[in-house]
Amino acid sequence: MRHLGVALMALLVTAAAQAQLWQSPTLVVGAAGAVTWELNPESRPDQDTLYHNTITPSLFVGLPVMGDTIIRLRALDLPREQMVGDTAVDSRLRGVVVGVDYLMVSNFGRTVFSGGLGSYQLDLEGSPAGAEDIETWDFGWYVGVGEWVPMTKNSRLTFELAYHTTSHPGRPQLLTVSLGLAYGF
């Protein structure tokens, strides 16, 4: 019985230390690589999803505002196929988004629930005829869930699943799975 009490105390102390570990940073920076699936792609009406087999980068900076809440500014690239006339053209949505992250203590570290708004620019590869009017910045939003796993006192391995959509032609819906690293100062 005494060993059970000691084990419970150790578990409580560990949980309390884990809860305090990530609350101290005043700034969080990170980078990630992601793979993307396009849901209901306009360029392929016979498919429900289109997997883009390129790993795309994202960078972020976050400001902890209170407890387990972070305001995060992200810059990211999302690959997709854009219809220009009758032709599917490889393109990227280059996004700059700001969102709120809520972190909750979990078994592995911190579970992150996030959502935000931003602007996404459609960038077509090459210069297809008729593309001048659609290579614009448009409004978009995202929601996501993930896990931030502690590696050291200040660094976290990040895993996130996010859904992005914008107002561009075809109303793109993109699902990303990313793996990255966050560091708190």
N, C-alpha and C positions, 0 to 999 in steps of 0.2 A: 504494500500500500504506500509505503514511503517513497519507493521508486516512481510510482505513478504520480504522486504529488510533485516530485522533482521534475519529471518529464512535462507535466502540465505547466509548471512555472517556467521552464525553459521555453516551451511553446509560446506562452504569453509574452515573455520578454522578446523572443524573436519576432513575433507579430508586431509588437510595439516598435521595435527597432526598424522593421521593414516599413511601417507606416511613417516613421520620421525620416527615413533615408532620402526620399526624393522631395521633401517639402522645403529644403534649404536653398535650391538654386534661384538665382535672380534672372537667369536667362538660359534658355534651352535652344541648342542648335542641332541640326541633323541632316542626314542625307539618306536617300533610299533608291532602290531600283525596283521597277514594277513591270509586271506583265499585264496585258489588257485583253478583255473580251468585249466586243461590240454586240450589244443586244438588239435584235431585230434590225439588222443592217439594211439600209435602203439599197445598197449596192448589190445585195444578194437576197432577194425576196423569198427564195426557197429555203433559207437557213434561219434558225432562231438565234444563233450566235456565230460570231466570227472571231477566231483567236488570232491575235497579232503576236507573232513569235519574236518580237524584238523587246529587249529590256530597255525601258525608258527611265531617265533620271528624275528625281525630285529633290528639292532642297527646302528646308524650313528653318524658321526662327520662331521661338515661342517665348511668351512672357507670362510667367505664373502670376495670376492676379489675386487669388485667395484660395487657401487650402489646396484642394486637388483640381483646380480649374486653370487651364492654360489658354491664352489667346495665341493662335498660331497663324503666321503668314507663310504661305507656301508658293513655290514656283515649280511647275511641273509640265511634262509633255505627255500627251495621250495620243497614240496612233489610231488612225481610222481610215476608212475608205469613203471619199466624198464623191457623190454623183455630180458631174459637170456635163450637162446635156444627157447623152446616152452612155457616157464613159465613166467608169469607176476610176478615180484618181487617188493614189496613196497620199495621205495628208497627215497632219498633226494638229491637235488642239493644244496650244501653248497657254497654260493657265496661270493666273496670279489670283490666289484666293485667300481669304481670311476667314478663320473659323474659331469655334470654341471647342476645346477638348475637356471632357470630364473624366478623371481618372479614379478608379475604384480599386482597392486592395483585392487581389485574387490569389490563387494558389501559386502562380508562377511569378507574379510581380504586380503589375497594374493593368487592369482592363481599361481600355480607352474607348469612349463613345465620342464621336466628333461630328460636326456639321458646320457648313459655312457657305458663303456666297463669294462670287468673284467674277472675273472677266476672262474669257477664253478667246484666243485669236486662232482662226483657221488659217493654216499655212499649207498650201498645196505644193507637192513636189513638181518641179518643172513649171511651165507656163502654158497650161492648156487654154485654148480659145474660150472666151466667155467666163473666165474665172475671176476677172478683176472685181466684179460686184460682190463676190461671196467671201473673199479673203478679208474678213472684218473681225473686229472685236465684238463679242456678244456676251450677254449676261448668262451665268450658269450657277449651279449650286451642287453641293455634294453632301453625302452622309457616309459615315463609316464606323467600323468597330475594329478593335485590334487589341494587341497585348504588348506591353513593354516589359521586358524581362531584364532584371539587373545583371550586369556583368561586373561592374566595380561600383564604388560609392557614387560616382558621377556619371557613369555611362549605362545606357540601356540598349539592348537589342530590340528592334521594333518590328512587329508583324502587323500589317493592317489590310483590311478588305474595305474598299470604298466604291460607292456608286456615284458617277458624275453624269450630269445632263446639262445641255446648253440650248440656246435659242437659234443655233445655226440651222441652215436648210437640212431637212431630214430629221431634225430633233434628235441628235445623237444621244445614245444611252450607253455609257461605258462602265464596265466593272473592272476594277484593278485589284491586284494582289501584290503587295509590296513588302520588301524586307530591307531593313536599314539599321542605322545607328543613331542614337540621340545622346547628346552630352550636355549636362547641366553645369553651369558656372556658378 
